[in-house]
Amino acid sequence: MRRMLAFLYIVLLAVMGAATFVEKVKGTEYTGSHIYGSWWFVLLWALLAAFGILWLIKSKVRRWSVIVLHGSLVLILSGALLTHLTAHKGMVHLRIGQQTNQYVMTDDPHQMTEKDLPFTLRLDTFMVVFHEGTAAEADYISAVTLTDGDEVRHDTISMNNILRHRNIRLYQSSYDNDGRGSILTLNTDPWGVPVTYIGYALLFFSLIYMLIDPKGTFRQLLRHPALKRGVLVVLMLIGYGSVIHATPPTLPPSTAEKFGRLLVNYNDRIGPLQTYAIDFTKKLTGGKNYQGLTAEQVLTGWLFFYDQWSDEPCIKVKGGELNHRLGTDGHASLNDFFDNLSGYKIGPLIQEYYQGNNDALHQQSNKADEKLQLIMTLRQGLSVRVLPYTDEQGKTVWYSPADSIPDTVEAEHKKYITEVFPLMYQDVLAGNDERVNIFLDKMLIYQQQNGGQSLPGKTRVKAERIYNAIPFATILFMACLTMGFLTLGYFMWRLTRRKENSSQIRQNDTAHPINHTFSQWVMRVSFAVMLLVFLALTMCLALRWVIRGTVPMGNGYETMLLMAWLIMLVSMLTCRWFRIVITFGFLLSGFFLLVAHISDMDPQITHLMPVLQSPLLSIHVSVIMTAYALLALTFLCGVVAVILRIMNRRRKDLLQQQLESLSVLSRLFLYPALTTLGLGIFIGAIWANVSWGEYWSWDPKETWALITFMIYAVAAHRRSVPAMRRPMSYHVYMVFAFLSILMTYFGVNYLLGGMHSYA
């Protein structure tokens, strides 16, 4: 029976993992009907549940907490089956002033059928709400009238705001291009949702109780002798030249800095122009400054001295193929992309790229073309939207000097918007910096007087300028990895000293007072450094929170920072008992900060999509990230165990003690990780049900999160899986299990896509 249970478990994991790749090739509809919605997939889950129940009975499990935990999973599966068999989903299309009592059934994507509603709906108004002064959508709101016999209801439906009536739920889904029509998603699931939610509630309770149960495994681990005798306390602490050449003309640093203080509508968000300058410079040159010039000087150089900057080799060109084609060595000037014979040298390559040619040369050409488009947009002045106008209705629009100003703008303002930059340009060319500063001062005053409600608060602007001034990820990843490798080296040296025996380790260096004192100082210095790094990263996250106004968990860059923050927090809280955790914390947090620093993740701060503006987002993401941070620590325990096995083969008694102690530490992280991962996954399911009307859609990210949960759950079943009782087998399993996290977090984002790809 145990073998059959293991076989079904492995088959299900393999099927779910393979299905995510099939979906990439065949599409969501295909996998939904041929795999996730197929009879054999349902049968696999039913057989797994049945054999699991039989195994619990055969094993004579009497602890009620274990029974409730596994029973909640059976309830969740039962709820999913009821949803599969009884739920209905459709779409309701409404036009303003029109009413309907029908919806289109979408159960079968190949056959659309109309069904009757038990009530009528009329769309009274529809509007898209924008973030003030920008074109960034904040919400979509449908005001409807629902008539059911004598009952008449006036309600609004918006993102994360559902209309419920007669077991039918209506969600805001989309809208017509002319803004006079709304598309609602209809979902009715009277049996599946209640059963599933009861299962969720029992699961949440049992997962949390797993950590506080006096007779539970986790509480027994806290009383383990390895914690008392401190077996693992022995670790702890375990210029270049550049070619100088004349830079092209630009504004003086003080004037450019004042230019950067202007507010600009960039990425549909009002913020300091300094932010736009930094983003422009980073995308163009690969760094936040260039040849000793600030980002504001680079931006204003291209804006006011275009011809001179066109000869400057400041455009970073990635890829040997394109550099060879251009005759450059990694950096090119704008003029390097043009000649008198062929015009735009990479123009044919760009056309071929959009026709489907996706080799290295064409990808490099497309990246270079995007950089050149930034320059052209700036040259035309279209990206410098620094001139606001607020009409009598309080609506604010930010204009650039190149925009066509509508006649509805008052003549005085229209004249200022169209003429201020040409006038200032004359003084820039004449080198009259004092008059340029006067222009900028007046422009700052104009923004404050005419920006209306779109103006960010002074605190937010100050926070953004502080954030722009400090390269947090760069500084902190270097500090963490440096300390991590230093402490790891000290740790490995302490464990492999020939003169040190196992009895000395158990005595925690008491036989060597000098060594003991040194280790204590190493511990204190390491903890102090981590605390400083933690506070700096906390400041970074707090600044991003202030700047955007929402918890910084909305994209990959921010979740990388959050992972590093959580790892350091856990490390500082647990290093009292296991000092090796400090080393783990430095290495892991340094890795995540390094990924944030060098990867293609975009650190820009933008408004969240409307559907993400839910309090469940911060709960879901933070809990999931906590789980990943804890599981990353179990991975490092496994890596250290493998290294010790290789280095200490001849000292089996000491090796076994070290492996056992590491397994205790690893399992101390495993159980809260399983709790937080389970909570995070199913809180996400509740959020999906609130926002989309489906608590589980087999999106690749959801599927791989479930796979990860199931893989790590195996390690907690020491009674049923004998291999998990052997320290070395356990550690090797945990090393390979970490691949599922890498797939869930990185693989899905970069290989598979899906609904979660926007994050």
Residue pairs with C-beta under 8 A, 6 or more apart in sequence:
1 51
1 54
1 55
1 58
2 55
2 720
4 51
5 48
5 51
5 52
5 55
8 44
8 47
8 48
8 51
9 48
9 710
9 714
11 44
12 44
12 45
12 48
12 710
13 707
13 710
13 711
15 35
15 41
15 44
16 703
16 706
16 707
17 703
17 704
17 707
19 31
19 35
19 36
19 698
19 703
20 700
20 703
20 704
20 748
20 752
21 752
22 30
22 31
22 35
23 30
23 31
23 700
23 752
23 754
24 700
24 751
24 752
24 753
26 34
29 109
31 698
32 698
33 109
35 41
36 698
37 84
42 81
42 84
45 77
45 80
46 77
46 81
49 73
49 74
49 77
52 70
52 74
53 70
53 74
55 720
56 66
56 67
56 70
59 719
59 720
61 67
63 215
65 206
65 209
65 210
65 213
65 216
68 202
68 205
68 206
69 202
69 203
69 206
69 207
69 210
71 202
72 199
72 200
72 201
72 202
72 203
72 206
73 199
73 203
74 199
75 195
75 196
75 198
75 199
75 202
76 196
76 199
76 200
76 203
76 682
77 199
78 195
78 199
79 192
79 193
79 194
79 195
79 196
79 197
79 198
79 199
80 192
80 196
80 696
81 192
82 189
82 191
82 192
82 195
82 196
83 189
83 191
83 192
83 193
83 196
83 695
84 192
86 189
86 190
86 191
86 192
87 187
87 188
87 189
87 192
88 105
88 107
88 115
88 186
88 187
88 188
88 189
89 105
89 106
89 107
89 185
89 186
89 187
89 188
89 693
89 694
90 103
90 104
90 105
90 106
90 115
90 185
90 186
91 103
91 104
91 106
91 173
91 183
91 184
91 185
91 186
92 100
92 102
92 103
92 104
92 117
92 121
92 170
92 183
92 184
92 185
92 186
93 100
93 104
93 181
93 182
93 183
93 184
94 100
94 121
94 122
94 123
94 142
94 144
94 181
94 182
94 183
94 184
95 123
95 176
95 180
95 181
96 123
96 124
96 125
96 126
96 180
96 181
97 122
97 123
97 124
98 122
98 123
99 120
99 121
99 122
99 123
99 145
99 147
100 117
100 120
100 121
100 122
101 116
101 117
101 119
101 120
101 121
102 114
102 115
102 116
102 117
103 114
103 115
103 117
103 186
104 112
104 113
104 114
104 115
105 112
105 113
105 114
105 115
106 112
117 168
118 148
118 166
118 168
119 146
119 147
119 148
119 165
119 166
120 146
120 147
120 148
121 144
121 145
121 146
121 147
121 170
122 144
122 145
122 147
123 142
123 143
123 144
123 181
123 182
124 143
124 144
124 145
124 154
125 142
125 143
126 140
126 141
126 142
126 143
126 175
126 179
126 180
126 181
126 182
127 140
127 141
127 179
128 137
128 139
128 140
128 141
128 175
128 179
129 137
129 138
129 139
129 140
129 141
130 136
130 137
130 138
131 137
131 138
131 268
131 269
131 607
132 270
132 396
132 452
132 453
132 454
133 265
133 270
133 388
133 396
133 397
133 398
133 451
133 452
133 453
133 454
133 455
134 265
134 268
134 269
134 270
134 398
134 454
134 607
135 268
136 268
136 269
136 606
136 607
137 609
137 610
138 607
138 610
138 613
139 158
139 159
139 610
139 613
140 158
140 159
140 172
140 175
140 182
140 610
141 156
141 157
141 158
141 172
142 156
142 157
142 158
142 172
142 182
142 184
143 154
143 155
143 156
144 154
144 155
144 156
144 157
144 163
145 152
145 153
145 154
146 152
146 153
146 154
146 155
146 163
146 165
147 153
148 165
148 166
153 165
155 163
157 163
157 170
157 171
157 172
157 182
157 184
158 172
159 172
159 610
159 611
159 613
159 691
160 611
160 613
160 614
160 690
160 691
161 172
162 169
162 170
162 171
162 690
162 693
163 169
163 170
164 170
167 188
167 189
167 190
168 186
168 187
168 188
169 186
169 187
169 188
169 693
170 184
170 185
170 186
171 184
171 185
171 186
171 187
171 691
171 692
171 693
172 182
172 184
172 185
173 183
173 184
173 185
174 182
174 183
175 181
175 182
175 183
176 182
176 183
185 692
185 693
186 693
187 693
187 694
193 689
193 695
196 695
197 686
200 682
200 685
200 686
203 678
203 682
204 678
204 679
204 682
207 674
207 675
207 678
207 679
208 675
208 679
209 216
210 216
210 217
210 218
210 671
210 674
210 675
211 218
211 219
211 671
211 672
211 675
212 219
213 219
217 667
217 671
217 716
217 718
218 668
218 671
218 672
221 664
221 667
221 668
221 671
222 668
224 664
226 232
226 660
226 661
226 664
226 665
227 577
227 578
227 664
229 506
229 508
230 508
230 577
231 505
231 506
231 657
231 658
231 661
232 578
232 579
232 580
232 661
232 662
232 665
233 508
233 519
233 578
233 579
234 491
234 494
234 495
234 505
234 508
234 509
234 519
234 579
235 487
235 490
235 491
235 494
235 495
235 579
235 580
235 583
236 487
236 490
236 491
236 519
236 522
236 523
236 526
236 579
236 582
236 583
237 486
237 487
237 490
237 519
237 522
237 523
237 525
237 526
238 486
238 487
238 488
238 489
238 490
238 491
238 492
238 493
238 494
238 495
238 583
245 291
247 290
247 291
247 292
247 293
247 312
248 301
248 305
248 308
248 309
248 311
248 312
249 301
249 305
249 308
250 256
250 293
250 297
250 298
250 300
250 301
250 304
250 305
251 259
251 296
251 297
251 300
251 301
251 304
251 428
251 433
251 436
252 433
253 294
253 297
254 437
255 433
255 436
255 437
255 440
256 294
256 296
256 297
256 299
256 300
257 294
257 296
258 437
258 440
258 441
259 273
259 296
259 299
259 300
259 440
260 272
260 273
260 274
260 277
260 294
260 295
260 296
261 272
261 273
261 274
261 440
261 444
262 272
262 273
262 386
262 440
262 443
262 444
262 447
263 270
263 271
263 272
263 273
263 386
263 388
263 447
263 451
263 455
263 456
263 461
264 270
264 271
264 272
264 273
264 275
264 276
264 384
264 385
264 386
264 398
265 385
265 386
265 398
266 273
266 275
266 276
266 279
266 383
266 385
267 604
267 606
268 606
268 607
269 605
269 606
269 607
270 398
270 451
270 454
270 455
270 456
271 456
271 460
271 461
271 464
271 547
271 605
272 461
272 464
272 465
272 468
273 296
273 299
273 384
273 386
274 295
274 296
274 464
274 465
274 468
275 464
275 468
275 605
276 299
276 383
277 294
277 295
277 296
277 298
277 299
278 288
278 295
278 468
279 604
280 295
280 298
280 299
280 302
280 374
280 378
281 287
281 288
281 289
281 290
281 295
281 298
281 299
282 288
282 295
283 370
283 371
283 374
284 298
284 314
284 315
284 316
284 371
284 374
284 375
285 298
285 314
285 315
285 316
285 331
286 316
288 295
288 471
289 295
289 298
290 298
290 314
291 314
293 301
298 314
299 378
301 308
301 309
302 309
302 375
302 378
302 379
303 378
303 379
303 381
303 384
304 425
304 428
304 429
306 379
309 334
310 333
310 334
310 335
311 333
311 334
311 335
312 333
313 328
313 331
313 332
313 333
313 336
314 331
314 333
315 331
315 332
315 333
315 334
315 336
315 368
315 371
315 372
316 330
316 331
316 371
317 323
317 326
317 328
317 330
317 331
317 332
317 364
317 368
318 364
318 367
319 360
319 361
319 363
319 364
321 360
321 361
321 364
322 346
322 361
322 364
322 365
322 368
323 329
323 330
323 332
325 345
325 346
325 361
326 332
326 336
326 337
326 345
327 336
328 336
332 368
334 372
334 375
337 344
337 345
337 346
337 368
337 372
338 344
338 345
339 345
346 365
346 368
346 369
349 361
349 362
349 365
350 365
350 366
350 369
352 362
353 362
353 363
353 365
353 366
374 383
377 383
378 384
380 402
381 400
381 401
381 402
381 421
382 400
382 402
382 403
383 400
384 400
384 401
384 421
385 398
385 399
385 400
385 403
386 398
386 400
386 443
386 447
387 398
387 399
387 400
387 401
387 416
387 417
387 420
387 443
387 446
387 447
388 396
388 397
388 398
388 399
388 447
388 450
388 451
388 452
388 454
389 396
389 397
389 399
389 409
389 410
389 413
389 417
389 450
390 396
390 450
390 451
390 452
390 454
391 408
391 409
394 452
394 453
395 452
396 450
396 451
396 452
396 453
396 454
398 454
399 405
399 417
401 417
401 418
401 420
401 421
401 422
403 417
405 414
405 417
405 418
409 417
413 450
416 446
420 439
420 443
423 439
424 436
424 439
424 440
427 433
427 435
427 436
427 439
428 436
447 455
448 455
456 464
459 546
460 546
460 547
460 549
463 543
463 546
463 547
464 543
464 547
464 605
466 543
467 540
467 543
467 544
467 547
470 540
472 536
472 537
472 539
472 540
472 561
473 540
473 561
473 593
473 596
473 597
473 603
474 597
475 536
476 533
476 536
476 537
476 540
476 564
476 589
476 590
476 593
477 590
477 593
477 594
477 596
477 597
478 590
479 529
479 533
479 590
480 533
480 564
480 586
480 587
480 589
480 590
480 593
481 586
481 587
481 590
481 591
481 594
483 526
483 529
483 530
483 586
483 590
484 583
484 586
484 587
484 590
485 587
487 522
487 526
487 582
487 583
487 586
488 583
488 587
490 522
491 580
491 583
492 643
492 647
494 500
494 519
495 644
495 647
495 648
495 658
496 647
496 648
501 654
502 651
502 653
502 654
502 657
504 511
504 512
505 654
508 516
509 515
509 516
509 519
510 516
523 575
523 579
523 582
526 582
526 583
526 586
527 572
527 575
527 582
530 568
530 571
530 572
530 582
530 585
530 586
531 572
533 568
533 589
534 565
534 568
534 569
534 572
537 561
537 564
537 565
537 568
537 593
538 565
540 561
541 552
541 558
541 561
541 562
541 565
544 552
544 558
544 605
545 551
545 552
547 605
548 554
548 605
548 606
548 607
548 608
550 608
550 613
550 618
551 617
551 618
551 622
552 558
552 561
552 562
553 559
553 562
553 617
553 618
553 621
553 622
553 625
554 608
554 612
554 617
554 759
555 601
555 602
555 759
556 599
556 601
556 602
556 749
556 759
557 596
557 601
557 602
557 603
559 621
559 625
559 759
560 592
560 593
560 595
560 596
560 601
561 592
561 593
561 596
562 621
562 622
562 625
563 589
563 592
563 625
563 628
563 629
563 632
564 588
564 589
564 590
564 592
564 593
564 596
565 589
566 625
566 626
566 629
567 584
567 585
567 588
567 589
567 592
567 629
567 632
567 633
568 585
568 589
570 581
570 585
570 629
570 630
570 633
570 669
571 581
571 582
571 584
571 585
571 586
571 589
571 633
572 582
572 585
574 581
574 668
575 581
575 582
575 585
578 665
578 668
580 640
580 665
581 633
581 665
584 633
584 636
584 637
585 633
587 636
588 629
588 632
588 633
588 636
595 601
596 603
608 617
609 758
611 691
612 759
614 687
614 690
614 691
616 683
616 684
616 686
616 687
616 690
617 687
619 683
620 680
620 683
620 684
620 687
621 680
623 676
623 679
623 680
623 683
624 676
624 677
624 680
624 681
624 684
624 705
626 673
626 676
626 680
627 673
627 674
627 676
627 677
627 680
628 677
628 741
628 745
630 669
630 670
630 672
630 673
630 676
631 669
631 670
631 673
631 677
631 708
631 712
631 737
631 738
631 741
632 738
632 741
633 666
633 669
634 666
634 669
634 670
634 673
634 734
634 737
634 738
635 734
635 735
635 737
635 738
635 741
637 662
637 663
637 665
637 666
637 669
637 731
637 734
638 666
638 731
638 732
638 733
638 734
638 735
638 738
639 735
640 662
641 658
641 659
641 662
641 663
641 727
641 728
641 731
642 731
642 732
642 735
644 655
644 658
644 659
644 662
645 655
645 659
645 728
648 654
648 655
648 658
649 655
656 727
659 727
659 728
659 731
660 727
662 727
662 731
663 727
663 730
663 731
666 730
666 731
666 734
667 715
667 716
670 712
670 715
670 716
670 734
671 716
673 712
674 709
674 712
674 713
674 716
677 705
677 708
677 709
677 712
678 709
680 705
681 702
681 705
681 706
681 709
684 702
684 705
685 695
685 696
685 702
686 695
688 694
688 695
688 696
688 697
689 695
696 702
697 755
699 754
699 755
699 756
700 748
700 752
700 753
700 754
700 756
701 744
701 748
701 754
701 755
701 756
702 756
704 740
704 743
704 744
704 747
704 748
705 744
707 740
707 744
708 737
708 740
708 741
708 744
711 737
711 740
712 737
712 740
714 721
714 724
714 733
715 721
715 724
715 730
715 733
715 734
715 737
716 724
717 724
718 724
718 725
723 729
723 730
723 733
724 730
724 733
748 754
748 756
748 757
749 756
749 757
749 759
